[in-house]
Each structure stands twice: as C-alpha cells, then as structure tokens.
Amino acid sequence: MALRLTEQPSLHDNLEKKSVAQLLREINEEDKKVPLAIEAALPQIETLVNAIEKTILGGGRMFYLGCGTGGKLAVLDILEVPNTYGVDPEIWQAVLAGGVENLVLDLEEAEDDIEEGWRTLRDKHHITPKDIVVGISASGCTPYVLAAMKACKEHGIPCGSFCNNPGSPISDWVDYPVEIITGPEFITGSTRMKSGTSQKLLCDMISTTIMCRLGRVEGNRMVRANLINNKVVDRLTRTMVERNPGLSYEFCEQTIKKCGGLVKAEEYLIKSGVIKARV
C-alpha cells in the first residue's frame, strides 16, 4: 500500500538542532502552501457550497462529521455561526467522534469506531435525504468518517467531504469531494498543522459564503448577530448610526437592546415612521 502524501516524510529534518528563528521560518514556509492548495480546489469547493446552499434553502440541514483536528474545527465553526449570523443552530451542526459534549477529552480512539458516526446521525439527528453531510478527514480514509459516508450514500443522503490526499477513498463515497493537497507536514504525519489549517480555512470559507448567500450579511456587516456581549451591541449600534445618520448613538443602542437586534430595531422604527425603509 502506497504511503499517503500526508504521511510522507517532512521536507525538513534535524528539527531538534535548529534555532527558534529557523523553526519559525520553515514552519511559515510550509504554511504558505495552504492557500495555494485551496486555490487549486476552488471549483470543487464551489460545487460543494452550491449543494449546501440548495439544501438549506430547501429546508434541510448541514452536518459536518469528523474526528481529531478536523472534527474539532468543525465544532468551533458550528458554535460560532449561530451567534455571528443569528441563524437557527439546527441548520448548521456537527457530529464529532466521541460526542461534541466530550470535545475537551480528545477521544482520539473514537476515530476507529465504524458505527458511531452513522448511529449518531440516524438516532440523534434523524438524518434524512433532505439534509447534507460533509465528512472531514485529512487522510481521506478515517474509519469513523468513511463508514458514515458509506452509510449516508446507501440511504440516499447527499454527502460532501474534504481531505488532504489525492485519490482518497472518501472521495469515491461522496457526491461533492474536495481535495486540498497540502503535501507532507512539517512534522511527519502531524496533520494538525497544514491539513488542519486548510480545514479551518475551508470551514470559514463555507460558512461565510453560505451566510452571505442567505442574506445574513448586508454590505459587509453582520447585521443579524445575536446580542451576546457589549462588543457586538457596539458594533451593531455603529452600523445602525452609519445607515441612519440622523439618529444618535445612544438612541440606536437603546432601540437595538429593546428590539433584540439591529434588523428588528430598524423594522420597528420604519413601522413607527422614525426612519424610511432602505432601498
């Protein structure tokens, strides 16, 4: 069996003998390769994002499914998106080997469980063909992820994936494969590095694009963010003042807090005749 690209020896050696400056420089050299690898896969990413958008607009849900670094990064994404964009957390979810609730326990052995992933999708989330599942696996052959993708395929559930090896098994089992070829890791086999960086960037790209397409962004502002802290309230207040120059900061802040958000505040003021509807 050929050695997977992500497991091939690092292009750098004798690391324990190098200075801090040398190590940092060489790690940075490797990291620079990640955006270029993503650029090469943009057509694949576009196809996947189009499928996710269609699913959500059709009333379905998107699930990331993974383990290790990729799974944890997916959990981070689904934790942040609902508050950032004010969307129902039901439409943007993640399934993590060992359970999302056990994130900090780092149950790496769960990646070898070939039944848990599908069982969680089926029994806990009641997955249907209206939904879409995106498997994350640097190697492209993680048993937990691959088995779940196979089960989804057998039950007519649309699937996508992203991995970091060319011609990976997972790509054969999904409808929308994305392969980000980042090459050997700086530390041989340490896919938390370049592979993980590519997974984080992909999660950011996918969720941000989808939220823009769903109208959760206006101009370049997160106008539907939940009022989770003073920073967000201030950000929304400044946006409202910019959009409605005749209103004071204090008035906008009070109205946003009263109405529970920027968009709701503006809708209230439009109905009250205080401001005019945006064209």
Secondary structure, 3 states (H helix, E strand, C coil): CCCCHHHCCCCCCCHHHCCHHHHHHHHHHHHCHHHHHHHHCHHHHHHHHHHHHHHHHCCCCEEEEECHHHHHHHHHHHHHHHHHHCCCHHHEEEEECCCHHHHHHCCHHHHHCCCHHHHHHHHHCCCCCCCEEEEECCCCCCHHHHHHHHHHHHCCCCEEEEECCCCCHHHHCCCEEEECCCCCCCCCCCCCCHHHHHHHHHHHHHHHHHHHHCCCCECCECCCCCCCCHHHHHHHHHHHHHHCCCCCHHHHHHHHHHHCCHHHHHHHHHHCCCCCCCC
